[in-house]
């Protein structure tokens, strides 16, 4: 008997068969019945002229989609074929999405990029630095492009004094690449600017395809001035970005890069102006303070005279007070000295009387002493007169001296023939001894003298 399957078993078997039998593949079609659930999942139908298939793109994949999915778009979905078991619906689990026809465009993009890279058009050493202070800035874009307004607004804000040369050209559509290249060549030929901006706003890869054409890349490379590419948004990368000397994420960023030097200079100028203003404010403040100080010192002559008179009067008062105080101190000191002098001053009257008494006593003592000395002198004079040899000589005696002048007191001191000298009361005489007689017992000796 044949096995009987439940609906659940059948749907599970169909899902497994589909997942195992059909690998991950790309499916193209038109988006319809687009629904975005609160959970973030995206549900839609992918259809062509003859058939349709339900699709689901879970939130983790849908949030990575760089563009907005809408009904009517031609897309290519990378999907796993499966079956939604609860309802038995055939569906595609979408892993990635790209716009329809992008496969061929990406292939052409990669092939041209590889070719130009081999030729050295993208080599870093070929890149030219941007001028720091460009005298003029050129812009290659469409007159109707929003990118033009963004570039002009940025340049007006950052470098309003720098002239902007516009080289208008279509930036999308049939033949746009050749026209962009012609605009770049015209800017190079006219040599009106120091740096050239090639700009366009964001869009699909088809909208930006003109900037992926070889003619545009070669026109950028042969240009004599540096070229800044500002095409699309940050995620959009074109061949023109690789060929340009500098790539900007957006047209506004391209304008900022081209005017970076002037903008920095403006900032430096603003800083210098601020510093100069601060220095001037400080100087003015210092001068104002000095002016206030001088103003406070500046006094009207009448007021100055009044102040001087007042100061003089004050000094006079202080001088008078100091003089009185000094006088009082001097008087007090004088009184003290008088008191001390009165205590120390001798009694001259008593001293004079005492001195008179002492003088009288001294006179009496001197007179008495003189009388005593006079009596003593008279006695000594009498004694001296009695002992005076001259008085003896006056009585008839004489003094005999030998030749040596010594007094001869004994005849034994003489010898015959010896010379002697006789001294009398009046005068003297010389003689020689004729003979000597010595008498031991006689008190006197008699000498015979031969006088001259």
Secondary structure by P-SEA (a helix, b strand, c coil): ccccccaaaaaaaaaaaaaacccbbbbbbbbcccccccccbbbbbbbccccbbbbbbcaaaaaaccccccccccccccccccccccccbbbbbcccccccaaaaaaaaaaaaaaaaaaaccccccccccccccccbbbbbcccccaaaaaaaaaaaaccccbbbbbbcccccccaaaaaaaaaaaaaaaaccccbbbbcccccccccccccccaaaaaaaaacccbbbbbccccccccccccccccccccaaaaaaaaaaaaaaaaaaaaaaaaaaaaaaaaaaaaaaaaaaaaaaacccaaaaaaaaaaaaaaaaaaaaaaaaaaaaaaaaaaaaaaaaaaaaccaaaaaaaaaaaaaaaaaaaaaaaaaaaaaaaaaaaaaaaaacaaaaaaabbbbbbccccccccccccccccbbbbbbcccccccccccbbbbbccccbbbbbcccc
